[in-house]
């Protein structure tokens, strides 16, 4: 296989296919491994992203946001290595740790080409791989018609998850040819990537395929088969973006049915084979038009085969619910601010350039509550449970960097702070976060961020090498200790000017967030307070069920009923 020099050193092999194109008869089926090929493959350019609506936050920037891009023939991965000569490839015990990156984007956007692994590979002497996987309605879709005649894996609906599992199998089989150790593979990912890391920790199909895991700002949501398939107004309601709802929209959009009720009647008359043929006959454009832009996060499904039938949050905290590998969990200090910053309900843009907060108190208060609940479900409650069963193998962090520039009077360090996704360039060791993100990194903040980046890369690589971030790969960092109840149990990651790296003790819980919302005198009216409680319910329904919501609110929110929206990203208000 022919590669090329990496952008930041070493070598890069780009656009390596790891599966047959999942199109035609293979749409909505488990990926099929490529048959062995003879000859020399030129891996010199990235493969196509999977179908998605373009977005500057980690997706395709070459077209306006909202434009449908990508191709179903998208199952490619990339490999980055230090500068190893073919006759100097390490063997056996000298093989290098492997780090497989799963990008974020809500499982609806993203592409591996956005993340260059060459700096991390060369500076830390590791092998880095990045991978595409199916997104949106092509990545996660369950329907009875698609299960007809299928084996349980094909029928699961978790096609994006299965893509990642096949990519892991490819890495395990082939990575020694690049100098990597197939017996030392670390999964790492951010946001939906972190969420997918957590789900892969629970899959019976991944046992032995990886040996450490890092979830950066992941979540612990999962959907029942009913939520994945049923109509939203069924007796057991499905998501507004369920496969049943998608079919109704398709039938109406192509004129097969005049309205929703007629579409239901059409489906009732069709056999499962007819329905499956109809779905597979639709173009990507038709599917995505019916699906809608930016409206859903496909939830991984509790199918009982690819993923357990138990809710992901419960599975993660069970004594034997996940593979026994070392784990890092973390969030950013101001996760939610970036989402509110991009929301016109919270921020007014003068002349499309200068941002001004509409209501600063509401902006910071709501962002704080949402960030706290994120930390509670993604880090603290999982780590607290796992550390009791697996002491010494669970590590946690909070990323605190907030040294953005002030642009045209806009106080970005305060407005954005350590927002969602801002840690990614620190982990990869280069400063491209898309055209918008490039504004965050200036000569004035270079010294501090370069120092923090070096420390974080060192921790990540040492964890990949030995299952413990310890003092980093060079042994000169603060000792990052495992989560231990009653002790300093998470690392704060910041620049020297911001207080540096240190260990800290502070946990969030669903109960404490709810209690503080009820006691917070800054809420102007009942509707605002109930919206905040409603969002907590949507993020943490398993531990904050509907009856608890109503009981805790003590009738306060009786006029503001819960909004059951499984399958959508909880709004930030």
SESEBA-25627 format. One line per field, with one value per residue (C-alpha): y, z, x negated; residue in three letters. Coordinates in steps of 0.25 Angstrom, whole numbers. Example, Ala and Ser with C-alpha at 12.3 -4.5 7.8 and 13.67 -1.06 7.14 Angstrom:
<sites>
v	-18  -4;
w	31  29;
u	-49  -55;
res	ALA  SER;
</sites>
This chain:
<sites>
v	0  14  25  39  49  53  68  69  59  43  36  36  25  32  26  12  4  -6  -11  -13  0  -1  3  -4  -18  -15  -2  -4  -17  -20  -16  -27  -28  -26  -38  -39  -31  -33  -22  -9  1  16  22  36  43  43  35  41  45  38  45  57  71  80  87  95  88  76  73  77  92  92  96  104  98  90  85  70  64  50  37  23  18  24  13  17  19  26  22  31  27  32  32  17  12  -1  -9  -3  -6  -10  -25  -33  -25  -13  -10  3  6  8  19  19  32  33  46  54  61  55  42  51  59  57  51  46  55  67  60  59  49  52  61  52  40  46  53  42  30  24  19  27  23  31  24  28  21  22  34  38  30  21  18  16  11  -1  -6  -19  -19  -18  -30  -40  -51  -45  -50  -43  -35  -30  -27  -19  -5  -1  0  11  3  -9  -1  3  -11  -16  -4  -10  -23  -17  -10  -23  -31  -21  -11  -19  -15  -1  -4  -4  -14  -21  -25  -11  -3  9  15  30  39  52  55  45  39  37  32  22  18  16  7  -1  -4  -11  -19  -34  -33  -25  -33  -34  -24  -12  -11  4  14  29  36  51  58  46  43  30  31  19  16  4  -3  4  17  14  8  13  24  36  35  20  14  11  24  24  36  47  42  27  18  18  33  34  24  33  45  38  33  47  54  45  46  32  37  50  51  44  35  31  28  19  12  9  3  -6  -12  -14  -27  -26  -29  -17  -8  -12  -11  3  8  2  8  22  31  37  51  46  40  52  62  54  52  67  76  76  70  58  50  35  28  14  3  -7  -18  -29  -34  -23  -16  -21  -19  -12  4  8  17  5  -5  5  5  -10  -18  -27  -18  -14  -20  -19  -9  4  16  31  40  55  67  82  92  100  89  96  110  107  102  114  124  118  119  132  131  134  142  154  156  170  171  156  158  164  155  161  153  155  152  149  144  134  130  127  120  111  107  104  95  87  86  81  70  66  64  56  46  45  45  45  35  25  27  26  13  7  11  2  -10  -7  1  8  6  18  32  46  60  74  82  97  105  118  127  131  145  157  160  174  175  161  155  141  135  138  135  122  118  103  99  86  81  91  80  73  81  80  65  64  75  84  96  94  93  98  112  117  111  116  130  124  122  134  137  143  130  121  118  114  105  98  95  89  82  75  71  65  58  52  47  41  34  29  23  17  10  6  8  19  34  34  46  45  39  47  46  61  64  64  50  47  38  28  32  29  33  42  46  56  48  56  64  79  81  96  105  110  124  117  109  98  83  79  68  72  67  72  63  66  58  58  60  72  79  77  83  95  98  97  107  116  130  135  129  140  131  117  114  116  107  96  97  94  83  77  77  70  59  58  56  47  40  27  33  44  38  45  42  47  60  63  59  67  79  77  81  94  89  83  94  90  75  67  67  53  55  42  43  58  66  72  87  96  104;
w	0  -4  6  6  16  27  28  42  40  39  28  25  17  13  8  11  8  20  15  2  -1  7  -4  -13  -6  5  9  24  26  34  26  18  19  6  -1  -1  -13  -21  -26  -20  -14  -14  -1  -5  -3  6  3  2  15  17  13  22  22  22  35  38  52  47  34  20  18  3  1  9  22  20  6  5  3  3  -4  1  -3  9  18  18  29  30  37  42  47  51  40  40  29  23  28  41  45  60  62  74  87  80  72  75  82  73  75  67  66  65  61  67  61  67  58  47  42  42  34  37  28  38  48  44  53  48  59  70  63  61  74  83  75  73  61  59  51  48  42  34  38  33  39  41  35  27  40  50  45  50  43  43  28  28  37  29  25  32  43  57  53  40  47  59  52  58  45  49  61  52  43  55  59  45  45  58  52  40  50  58  45  38  47  49  35  39  52  61  72  70  84  89  83  89  85  86  82  85  87  78  76  91  92  82  90  102  94  88  102  104  91  92  78  82  93  91  79  88  101  106  103  104  104  102  105  102  106  111  103  96  90  91  78  80  80  68  60  64  60  70  73  75  89  91  84  75  72  63  55  55  43  43  43  32  23  25  21  9  4  5  -1  -14  -15  -12  0  1  16  29  30  16  17  29  21  10  19  25  12  8  11  18  5  -2  9  9  -6  -5  5  -2  -15  -10  -13  -3  -6  -4  9  15  10  17  29  31  34  48  54  61  67  64  77  78  79  90  80  89  79  75  88  100  103  116  115  112  125  133  126  127  143  144  151  139  129  120  116  127  120  126  123  123  124  123  119  117  128  119  109  106  103  89  86  92  85  72  76  71  83  92  83  74  63  58  44  44  51  65  75  87  98  98  113  119  132  125  116  126  136  126  120  134  137  124  126  140  136  124  134  143  133  125  136  150  152  142  149  163  160  152  162  172  163  156  165  159  144  143  141  139  134  132  121  125  114  112  106  93  88  89  75  73  87  88  101  95  107  115  105  100  111  110  101  95  85  89  94  81  75  88  87  72  74  62  62  51  56  43  37  49  59  54  60  74  73  72  74  88  93  86  97  107  98  92  106  110  97  99  113  108  96  106  116  104  98  112  115  101  104  118  122  132  128  140  138  123  113  117  132  135  137  149  154  149  158  157  161  176  185  196  189  178  166  153  146  142  129  127  123  134  133  136  148  141  142  156  162  168  175  171  166  160  161  155  169  172  158  160  175  170  159  169  178  168  170  157  148  144  143  145  130  130  142  137  123  131  139  126  119  131  129  115  117  129  127  133  146  146  141  138  151  159  150  154  169  171  164  173  163  159  144  143  132  125  121  118  104  100  89  89  77  77  84  96  94  103  110;
u	0  -5  -4  -10  -17  -7  -3  -10  -21  -22  -14  1  9  23  36  34  47  50  64  72  80  93  102  113  116  106  113  118  110  97  85  78  63  55  50  35  29  16  7  3  13  10  16  13  26  38  50  64  71  84  97  100  104  92  88  75  75  67  73  72  68  67  82  92  97  109  105  106  92  86  87  92  79  72  66  52  41  28  15  4  -9  -23  -34  -37  -44  -39  -51  -50  -36  -35  -31  -25  -28  -33  -20  -14  -1  11  21  34  42  57  62  74  85  98  97  102  90  75  64  50  43  46  36  22  14  0  -4  1  -6  -19  -21  -16  -21  -7  1  14  25  38  51  63  76  91  99  113  124  114  106  117  131  139  152  159  159  144  143  150  141  129  120  121  108  114  127  121  123  109  102  93  89  86  77  69  68  63  53  48  46  39  29  27  24  16  9  -4  -7  -8  -16  -4  -1  12  12  12  23  29  43  44  55  62  77  85  71  70  84  80  68  77  87  76  71  84  85  83  77  65  59  44  44  39  32  34  45  46  59  58  72  79  94  101  114  120  134  144  148  162  155  147  159  173  181  180  195  195  199  185  179  167  158  162  151  154  154  169  169  159  168  180  172  167  180  186  174  174  189  192  201  208  207  202  214  214  199  203  213  204  193  204  207  193  185  172  165  172  168  154  153  159  149  137  142  142  130  121  127  141  138  131  141  152  142  140  128  122  134  129  118  120  120  113  123  124  126  121  110  101  104  110  125  122  122  107  107  110  101  89  91  94  83  80  87  75  62  52  42  36  45  44  57  57  65  62  64  74  79  93  88  85  99  105  95  100  115  122  131  119  110  113  102  100  96  94  81  82  90  98  105  120  120  107  113  121  110  100  110  116  102  97  109  108  93  95  105  95  84  93  98  85  75  78  89  82  69  74  81  69  59  65  64  51  42  30  35  45  39  47  44  49  44  43  36  43  32  40  37  47  52  58  61  68  63  61  54  66  77  70  61  57  68  72  61  51  41  40  28  21  22  18  7  11  20  30  44  50  51  59  51  38  42  40  25  16  1  5  10  0  -10  1  9  -4  -8  5  6  -7  -3  11  4  -6  6  14  2  -3  11  11  -2  0  15  11  9  -1  -11  -10  -19  -31  -28  -29  -14  -5  -2  13  19  30  44  45  58  54  41  37  42  42  31  33  26  22  11  1  7  21  16  9  12  17  25  39  51  65  76  90  102  116  122  113  116  131  130  123  132  144  137  131  137  132  143  153  165  170  169  154  152  160  153  140  146  151  138  132  143  140  125  126  140  135  131  141  154  167  173  161  161  176  173  161  167  179  189  181  180  194  197  184  185  173  168  165  155  146  137  134  123  129  130  122  133;
res	UNK  UNK  UNK  UNK  UNK  UNK  UNK  UNK  UNK  UNK  UNK  UNK  UNK  UNK  UNK  UNK  UNK  UNK  UNK  UNK  UNK  UNK  UNK  UNK  UNK  UNK  UNK  UNK  UNK  UNK  UNK  UNK  UNK  UNK  UNK  UNK  UNK  UNK  UNK  UNK  UNK  UNK  UNK  UNK  UNK  UNK  UNK  UNK  UNK  UNK  UNK  UNK  UNK  UNK  UNK  UNK  UNK  UNK  UNK  UNK  UNK  UNK  UNK  UNK  UNK  UNK  UNK  UNK  UNK  UNK  UNK  UNK  UNK  UNK  UNK  UNK  UNK  UNK  UNK  UNK  UNK  UNK  UNK  UNK  UNK  UNK  UNK  UNK  UNK  UNK  UNK  UNK  UNK  UNK  UNK  UNK  UNK  UNK  UNK  UNK  UNK  UNK  UNK  UNK  UNK  UNK  UNK  UNK  UNK  UNK  UNK  UNK  UNK  UNK  UNK  UNK  UNK  UNK  UNK  UNK  UNK  UNK  UNK  UNK  UNK  UNK  UNK  UNK  UNK  UNK  UNK  UNK  UNK  UNK  UNK  UNK  UNK  UNK  UNK  UNK  UNK  UNK  UNK  UNK  UNK  UNK  UNK  UNK  UNK  UNK  UNK  UNK  UNK  UNK  UNK  UNK  UNK  UNK  UNK  UNK  UNK  UNK  UNK  UNK  UNK  UNK  UNK  UNK  UNK  UNK  UNK  UNK  UNK  UNK  UNK  UNK  UNK  UNK  UNK  UNK  UNK  UNK  UNK  UNK  UNK  UNK  UNK  UNK  UNK  UNK  UNK  UNK  UNK  UNK  UNK  UNK  UNK  UNK  UNK  UNK  UNK  UNK  UNK  UNK  UNK  UNK  UNK  UNK  UNK  UNK  UNK  UNK  UNK  UNK  UNK  UNK  UNK  UNK  UNK  UNK  UNK  UNK  UNK  UNK  UNK  UNK  UNK  UNK  UNK  UNK  UNK  UNK  UNK  UNK  UNK  UNK  UNK  UNK  UNK  UNK  UNK  UNK  UNK  UNK  UNK  UNK  UNK  UNK  UNK  UNK  UNK  UNK  UNK  UNK  UNK  UNK  UNK  UNK  UNK  UNK  UNK  UNK  UNK  UNK  UNK  UNK  UNK  UNK  UNK  UNK  UNK  UNK  UNK  UNK  UNK  UNK  UNK  UNK  UNK  UNK  UNK  UNK  UNK  UNK  UNK  UNK  UNK  UNK  UNK  UNK  UNK  UNK  UNK  UNK  UNK  UNK  UNK  UNK  UNK  UNK  UNK  UNK  UNK  UNK  UNK  UNK  UNK  UNK  UNK  UNK  UNK  UNK  UNK  UNK  UNK  UNK  UNK  UNK  UNK  UNK  UNK  UNK  UNK  UNK  UNK  UNK  UNK  UNK  UNK  UNK  UNK  UNK  UNK  UNK  UNK  UNK  UNK  UNK  UNK  UNK  UNK  UNK  UNK  UNK  UNK  UNK  UNK  UNK  UNK  UNK  UNK  UNK  UNK  UNK  UNK  UNK  UNK  UNK  UNK  UNK  UNK  UNK  UNK  UNK  UNK  UNK  UNK  UNK  UNK  UNK  UNK  UNK  UNK  UNK  UNK  UNK  UNK  UNK  UNK  UNK  UNK  UNK  UNK  UNK  UNK  UNK  UNK  UNK  UNK  UNK  UNK  UNK  UNK  UNK  UNK  UNK  UNK  UNK  UNK  UNK  UNK  UNK  UNK  UNK  UNK  UNK  UNK  UNK  UNK  UNK  UNK  UNK  UNK  UNK  UNK  UNK  UNK  UNK  UNK  UNK  UNK  UNK  UNK  UNK  UNK  UNK  UNK  UNK  UNK  UNK  UNK  UNK  UNK  UNK  UNK  UNK  UNK  UNK  UNK  UNK  UNK  UNK  UNK  UNK  UNK  UNK  UNK  UNK  UNK  UNK  UNK  UNK  UNK  UNK  UNK  UNK  UNK  UNK  UNK  UNK  UNK  UNK  UNK  UNK  UNK  UNK  UNK  UNK  UNK  UNK  UNK  UNK  UNK  UNK  UNK  UNK  UNK  UNK  UNK  UNK  UNK  UNK  UNK  UNK  UNK  UNK  UNK  UNK  UNK  UNK  UNK  UNK  UNK  UNK  UNK  UNK  UNK  UNK  UNK  UNK  UNK  UNK  UNK  UNK  UNK  UNK  UNK  UNK  UNK  UNK  UNK  UNK  UNK  UNK  UNK  UNK  UNK  UNK  UNK  UNK  UNK  UNK  UNK  UNK  UNK  UNK  UNK  UNK  UNK  UNK  UNK  UNK  UNK  UNK  UNK  UNK  UNK  UNK  UNK  UNK  UNK  UNK  UNK  UNK  UNK  UNK  UNK  UNK  UNK  UNK  UNK  UNK  UNK  UNK  UNK  UNK  UNK  UNK  UNK  UNK  UNK  UNK  UNK  UNK  UNK  UNK  UNK  UNK  UNK  UNK  UNK  UNK  UNK;
</sites>
